[in-house]
Amino acid sequence: MLSEVGVAMDIFPTFLKAAGGDITEYELDGLDIMPEITAQLTAAAQSWRNKIEERWKNYWLPRHGRSTDWW
């Protein structure tokens, strides 16, 4: 979920730029919001990855001397 407000007029410039178009060729009121979207999604993915790595380290990682009765 994005924390910034976006409006319908931002969709066209965002898709145009994502498709490789040049938004300066048009007189647009909207903005390319792709940098904001990718920044927030990257942060969310990194947070998820850190939580998984922590869980692996604390719970799932086999350790020497740990009971292996569950094998």
Backbone bond lengths (Angstrom), bond angles and torsions (degrees), N, CA, C in turn:
res aa  C-N    CA-C-N  psi(-1)  N-CA   C-N-CA  omega(-1)  CA-C   N-CA-C  phi
1 M - - - 1.427 - - 1.528 108.20 -
2 L 1.271 115.15 135.04 1.457 120.57 179.82 1.519 110.43 -82.51
3 S 1.315 115.63 146.14 1.452 119.46 179.59 1.524 112.30 -95.95
4 E 1.310 116.97 -6.68 1.462 121.28 -179.86 1.521 110.17 -103.84
5 V 1.305 115.38 154.90 1.459 121.20 178.94 1.524 109.56 -79.78
6 G 1.301 116.09 134.37 1.458 122.10 173.69 1.513 108.36 -127.07
7 V 1.316 116.37 150.75 1.457 119.41 179.67 1.524 108.43 -126.01
8 A 1.319 115.70 167.98 1.459 120.89 -176.33 1.519 112.85 -57.63
9 M 1.322 117.04 -32.31 1.466 118.58 -177.98 1.535 112.60 -70.05
10 D 1.334 117.98 -11.16 1.464 121.42 177.15 1.534 112.60 -84.66
11 I 1.314 116.99 -13.87 1.466 120.30 -176.03 1.522 111.73 -68.33
12 F 1.322 117.78 -48.03 1.463 120.00 -177.28 1.530 112.34 -61.66
13 P 1.327 120.17 -49.87 1.463 118.68 179.09 1.535 112.74 -61.40
14 T 1.307 116.41 -35.52 1.462 120.35 179.89 1.524 111.02 -66.15
15 F 1.328 117.00 -48.08 1.466 120.67 179.12 1.519 111.78 -67.21
16 L 1.322 116.46 -39.03 1.461 120.16 178.92 1.522 110.76 -60.32
17 K 1.315 116.23 -47.66 1.470 120.43 179.74 1.525 110.69 -65.84
18 A 1.327 118.30 -40.22 1.462 122.17 179.13 1.532 111.57 -63.36
19 A 1.339 116.10 -30.95 1.468 120.81 179.46 1.527 112.11 -84.26
20 G 1.327 116.52 -0.36 1.463 119.25 178.30 1.508 114.10 96.59
21 G 1.318 117.69 5.80 1.459 121.01 179.89 1.521 111.99 -78.73
22 D 1.297 115.15 167.24 1.462 122.02 179.75 1.522 108.69 -105.85
23 I 1.324 116.31 110.25 1.462 119.68 -176.25 1.530 111.90 -74.06
24 T 1.302 117.80 -12.06 1.474 119.55 178.22 1.527 111.80 -77.17
25 E 1.333 117.74 -12.77 1.469 121.12 177.99 1.526 112.43 -76.28
26 Y 1.330 116.02 -11.12 1.462 121.14 -176.75 1.518 109.34 -120.14
27 E 1.310 114.94 152.06 1.456 120.06 173.03 1.528 106.78 -92.54
28 L 1.319 115.38 99.75 1.458 121.35 -174.03 1.519 111.12 -117.93
29 D 1.315 115.69 142.40 1.458 120.62 174.25 1.523 111.24 -87.66
30 G 1.319 116.65 -24.96 1.456 121.12 -177.81 1.517 112.30 -79.77
31 L 1.315 114.88 169.93 1.460 122.59 -179.32 1.524 110.67 -119.34
32 D 1.310 115.44 154.70 1.468 121.08 171.61 1.524 107.24 -77.33
33 I 1.317 117.09 110.52 1.460 121.03 -178.09 1.528 112.91 -98.88
34 M 1.334 117.13 8.57 1.455 120.19 -179.58 1.531 112.76 -59.06
35 P 1.334 120.36 -40.65 1.474 118.45 178.12 1.530 112.79 -59.29
36 E 1.315 117.35 -38.68 1.466 120.58 178.28 1.527 110.86 -67.98
37 I 1.325 116.13 -42.33 1.464 120.45 179.24 1.521 110.23 -62.10
38 T 1.315 117.18 -49.61 1.469 119.75 -177.63 1.521 111.70 -66.36
39 A 1.320 118.20 -35.16 1.468 120.47 178.63 1.526 110.66 -64.12
40 Q 1.320 116.20 -44.72 1.460 119.38 -179.14 1.526 111.89 -70.29
41 L 1.321 117.03 -39.07 1.464 119.23 178.14 1.523 111.46 -68.05
42 T 1.323 117.18 -37.16 1.460 121.00 177.35 1.524 110.30 -64.14
43 A 1.322 116.92 -42.99 1.467 120.70 178.30 1.528 110.97 -63.35
44 A 1.322 117.36 -41.75 1.463 120.84 178.70 1.524 111.21 -65.30
45 A 1.320 116.89 -41.22 1.466 120.65 178.90 1.524 110.87 -65.79
46 Q 1.318 117.25 -40.16 1.464 120.29 179.39 1.525 110.92 -66.87
47 S 1.321 116.84 -39.20 1.460 120.69 176.91 1.525 110.76 -62.49
48 W 1.321 116.82 -44.65 1.468 121.46 177.55 1.520 110.54 -60.93
49 R 1.330 116.25 -44.76 1.460 120.81 179.91 1.530 111.10 -61.46
50 N 1.322 117.16 -43.00 1.461 120.71 178.95 1.521 111.92 -61.89
51 K 1.337 116.68 -39.32 1.466 120.35 178.39 1.528 111.19 -66.32
52 I 1.324 116.92 -40.63 1.464 120.39 177.91 1.530 110.59 -65.36
53 E 1.333 117.36 -43.02 1.468 120.95 179.06 1.527 110.21 -62.34
54 E 1.328 117.36 -40.67 1.462 121.30 178.96 1.522 110.65 -64.86
55 R 1.320 115.92 -43.11 1.472 119.30 178.01 1.520 110.42 -63.32
56 W 1.311 117.74 -41.46 1.464 121.55 178.32 1.525 109.56 -60.23
57 K 1.314 115.52 -47.38 1.458 120.17 -177.18 1.534 111.53 -64.22
58 N 1.335 117.39 -40.12 1.464 120.45 -174.20 1.521 115.17 -88.67
59 Y 1.337 117.32 -27.86 1.462 118.49 -172.25 1.528 114.89 -122.85
60 W 1.303 118.46 -37.21 1.452 120.03 -170.08 1.520 114.12 -100.84
61 L 1.305 118.58 -20.41 1.452 122.44 -175.69 1.523 110.40 -68.69
62 P 1.346 117.36 121.76 1.464 119.15 176.55 1.529 109.69 -61.95
63 R 1.324 116.25 138.08 1.464 121.08 179.97 1.516 109.72 -124.97
64 H 1.293 116.02 146.53 1.458 122.43 175.99 1.529 108.64 -63.85
65 G 1.326 116.29 130.96 1.447 120.16 178.94 1.504 114.96 88.56
66 R 1.296 117.71 -6.47 1.458 121.29 178.86 1.536 108.25 -78.26
67 S 1.292 116.72 143.83 1.448 121.09 179.17 1.535 111.18 -59.16
68 T 1.317 115.30 135.69 1.471 120.04 179.11 1.524 110.41 -115.63
69 D 1.334 117.25 29.61 1.469 121.06 -179.80 1.522 112.10 -62.00
70 W 1.309 116.86 -24.24 1.463 120.26 -177.17 1.525 111.61 -78.04
71 W 1.299 119.28 -7.90 1.476 121.54 179.81 1.472 107.05 -68.74
